[in-house]
Amino acid sequence: MKGFVDPGSVSTESVQVLKPDGTLVPDHGYDIDLKEEDLREIYRVMILTRRIDQESTNLQRQGELGVYTPALGQEGAQVGAAYALEPQDWIFPSYRELGFAMLRGVQPSHILHLFRGTWHGGLFDYREYCIAPYAVPIATQTLHAVGFATGAKIDGTNTVAITCFGDGATSEGDFHEACNFAGVWKTPVVFFCQNNQYAISVPLAKQTAAPTIAVKALGYGFPGVRVDGNDVLASYVVTREAVRRARRGEGPTLIEAVTYRRGPHSTADDPSRYRTDEELNTWEALDPIARFEKYLETEGVLTAEFKEQCDAEGREAASKLRKEIVGAGPLDPNLLFEHVYAERTPNLEEQFAQFKRDQEGQ
Ligand SMILES: Cc1ncc(C[n+]2csc(CCOP(=O)(O)OP(=O)(O)O)c2C)c(N)n1
C-alpha cells in the first residue's frame, strides 16, 4: 500500500571480510589496517578465550562453580569487537563476554569468582580494565552504558562505551529505553548484539518478528549493521567504524553480530531438548578460529611455533585458573556494604548493624 514501509524490503545480508574458507571477500569495502602483530594478537586472544572457556566449563562440571555461561563459538565476534576499542573505552558486558575480558588482560579467576559465588560481578578492578561488572539481569547493562557514555560526553573525556547483549535482550524494555535516549542525545555508545540464535531455548524466530536485529536501530534514528559474527575481521572493522562515529560525536550504532552459541546457554541447560545435531554441525563448520587460522596461514602470519606458543599459554592460564578457583573461600562479607554508596545511608547503616549482630550470633 502507498506509504507503507515494508519489513520485507530490509537487507538481511551481513558484512563479511573472510569467507568461511578463510579467503578474503574481494570487495568487502573496508580498510584492514591491521599489522602482522595485530593479527597475531587477535589470534592469541581467541585461543586463550577458548581454552579458559573450556576450563571454566570443566570447573563447573567438577562442582567448583555454581554455574557457567560458555562463549564457545562467539570468540570471533567478541575479540574482533574488543580489538576495535581504545584502552579508555568502557565495556558493559553481559555474563558471556570472556573474549572482551581476555583482550583487556583480566585475570580469569577474577571473573569466575562471580560464578563461584565468592564475589559479585567479578573480582577485577573495573576502573583499571574499563570493564563494568558482568550484568546478569538481561539488558540492564545497555542503560548503564548509555548513562556512562552520557557522563563521558558531558565531561568531554572522548570515551566511548560499548555494551554487549544477546538477541533476547532486544525484547527487553531496558534495551529500547537505552536506544531511544542514545538516539535523541547522540550518546557515544555502541550497542553490540551477539545474535547467537537463541535466548536459552527461545529461537530467534520466536524472539522477534523483525527481519533483522540491526534494523531495530532505525526506529531510534541511528544506523544498524549486520555482520558475520564468526568472521573476526568483519567484527573488527564494523565495530571500528561504529566506535569512530561515536567518538566523532555522531551518536550510537547498533551492531548485530550473527553467530551461534555452540555450548549450552549455561551449564544448567540441556540444548539437545530444543535444537538438532545438524544445526550444531552446520555452525561448527563455521568455526571463527578455524576460519581466521586458515587466513593467517595463507598470509604466512602464523607459524607452527607461534601456534604452539599460544596453546602453551592457554594451558598454563587454565592450570593457574584451576589453582586459584578450586577451594576458594568467600570474601569478607562486610564488603557488601562498601561499594554501593560513597557514604552509607541511614537505612544501610541499620542493615549493616543488624548484619554485624547476626555475625556475632546475637
Ligand atoms: C531481566 C531478566 N529476565 C530474565 C532473565 C533470565 N534469563 C537469563 S539468560 C536469558 C536469555 C538471554 O538471552 P539473550 O539475550 O539472547 O543472551 P544469550 O544468553 O543468548 O547470550 C534469560 C531470559 C534474566 N537474567 N534477567
The ligand as a Gaussian input file, in Angstrom:
#p B3LYP/6-31G(d) Opt

LIG

1 1
 C       15.517000      -9.355000      33.396000
 C       15.791000     -10.818000      33.251000
 N       14.811000     -11.633000      32.823000
 C       15.050000     -12.962000      32.691000
 C       16.294000     -13.488000      32.989000
 C       16.555000     -14.976000      32.824000
 N       17.444000     -15.187000      31.654000
 C       18.757000     -15.398000      31.834000
 S       19.549000     -15.533000      30.374000
 C       18.139000     -15.319000      29.487000
 C       18.167000     -15.352000      27.985000
 C       19.008000     -14.266000      27.390000
 O       19.162000     -14.461000      26.021000
 P       19.975000     -13.466000      25.106000
 O       19.680000     -12.059000      25.491000
 O       19.735000     -13.847000      23.696000
 O       21.510000     -13.712000      25.506000
 P       22.397000     -15.041000      25.426000
 O       22.248000     -15.727000      26.752000
 O       21.922000     -15.854000      24.282000
 O       23.803000     -14.568000      25.247000
 C       17.059000     -15.146000      30.344000
 C       15.674000     -14.942000      29.897000
 C       17.287000     -12.587000      33.446000
 N       18.525000     -12.992000      33.722000
 N       17.014000     -11.264000      33.551000

